[in-house]
Amino acid sequence: MDDMSEGLLRVTNHQNHPTNPYYKVFFFYTQNEANFFENLLKENKLPYEKDTEKTRGKTMFLFAIRKTDLKTADRLNYLTIGHFRKPIFENKFLRYGVVILGFFLILLGIVGYLFSGVE
């Protein structure tokens, strides 16, 4: 399944099944994410097929799911991604600093507009 490679700008972790047009393949690169997703599939009683594949030295955990169950599978996929996502700024002070800087720039823009004499 060479077309499962990420390519240059892979944004999603799913694509059409390479041989069966009625299935969508979801893939994960960590065992923890794969286990979490599989548990969600079982809890929601979604039938699936499971496999693993080595790509560029990484193990990919694959789940083939019928396209008729795609809406539910997408929701479970987003729950999985959200559960394991790390914040962009893990440092609390940096995170608040960016928010304060944003507010300061907006305030500066408003003050500049008010004092520019634009009517």
N, C-alpha and C positions, 0 to 999 in steps of 0.2 A: 504494500500500500504506500508507494513512494509519494503519491500526491497528498499525503497527510503531512508532509513537511511544512514548516511554518512559512516558507517563502520570505519575501522581503517585508511585507506589511501585513502579516496575519493578525487580524483583529479579534476574530472569534475562535472558539475552541470546538467548532463543529463544522461539518460539511456534508455534502451528499455522499451516500455510500458509493464506492467506486464500481460496484457490480449490480447492486439492487436499487432501482430508482424509488422503491417504496420505503427506504430506510434513510435515516440521518445518523451520522457517526459523531459522537461526542468524544473528545480525548482530553486526557489530563497527564501531567508530567510527574506528579507525586502520588505515592501510594495513599497518603492520607486523604487527598482530594478525591481520588478514585473510590476509596472506601466510603467516604461521606456521601458521594453522589450515588453509589450503589445502594447504600442504606435508605436514602430518600426514594430511590426507584422502588425498592421493596416495600417501604411503608405506603407508597401510593399505588402499589400493585400494578406497576407498569412492566409489561414483558420487555425483555432486552436480551441481547447477545453480548458477551464479554470476550475480550481478547487483549493481548499485549503485543507490542511490536518494538523492536530496537530501531531507532532512527538517530543517526549522527551520535552514537554512543549514549543516547538517552533512551530510557524505557518509556513508551507511551502506553497508557491504559485506555483502551478503546471500548466504547459502549454503542452498539447499534440499536436504534430505537425506531419503531414504526413512525412514519410521518403523520399518521392519524393521531398519534399521542404527542405531537410536537409541541403544542401549547403548554401542556403540563411539563414535558421534559425541559423546555426552555426555562420555565419558572424554577424548576429544581436545579438547573444548571446555574442560574443567577444566584440562587441561595447558596450553592456550593462555592462559587467564586467570591461572593460577599463574605462568607464565613472565613475564608482564608486570606482575604485581601488585607494588605498592610496600608496604613495611612501614608500619604505622600511625604508628609513631614512627621516623623515619629517623635521628634523633640518637641515637647509641649511649648517651650518658650519660642521656638522658631515658628511654630504653627500660629500662636497668638501674635507674634511679631508681623507675620504676613497679613493677618486680618487687620491689625492696627495700621499698618502701612497702606493697605487698600482704602480704609476709611479716611486716612489722612490725605491721600491723593484725591479722593472724591471731594472732600471738604475744600482742598486747595483749588480744585476746578470750579466749585460753586462760588467761592470767594473771588476768584479771578473773573468769573463771568459777571458777578454783581458789580465789581469795581471797574469793569472795562468800558462802561458807558453804552453798551449795546441796547438799543431801544426796540 
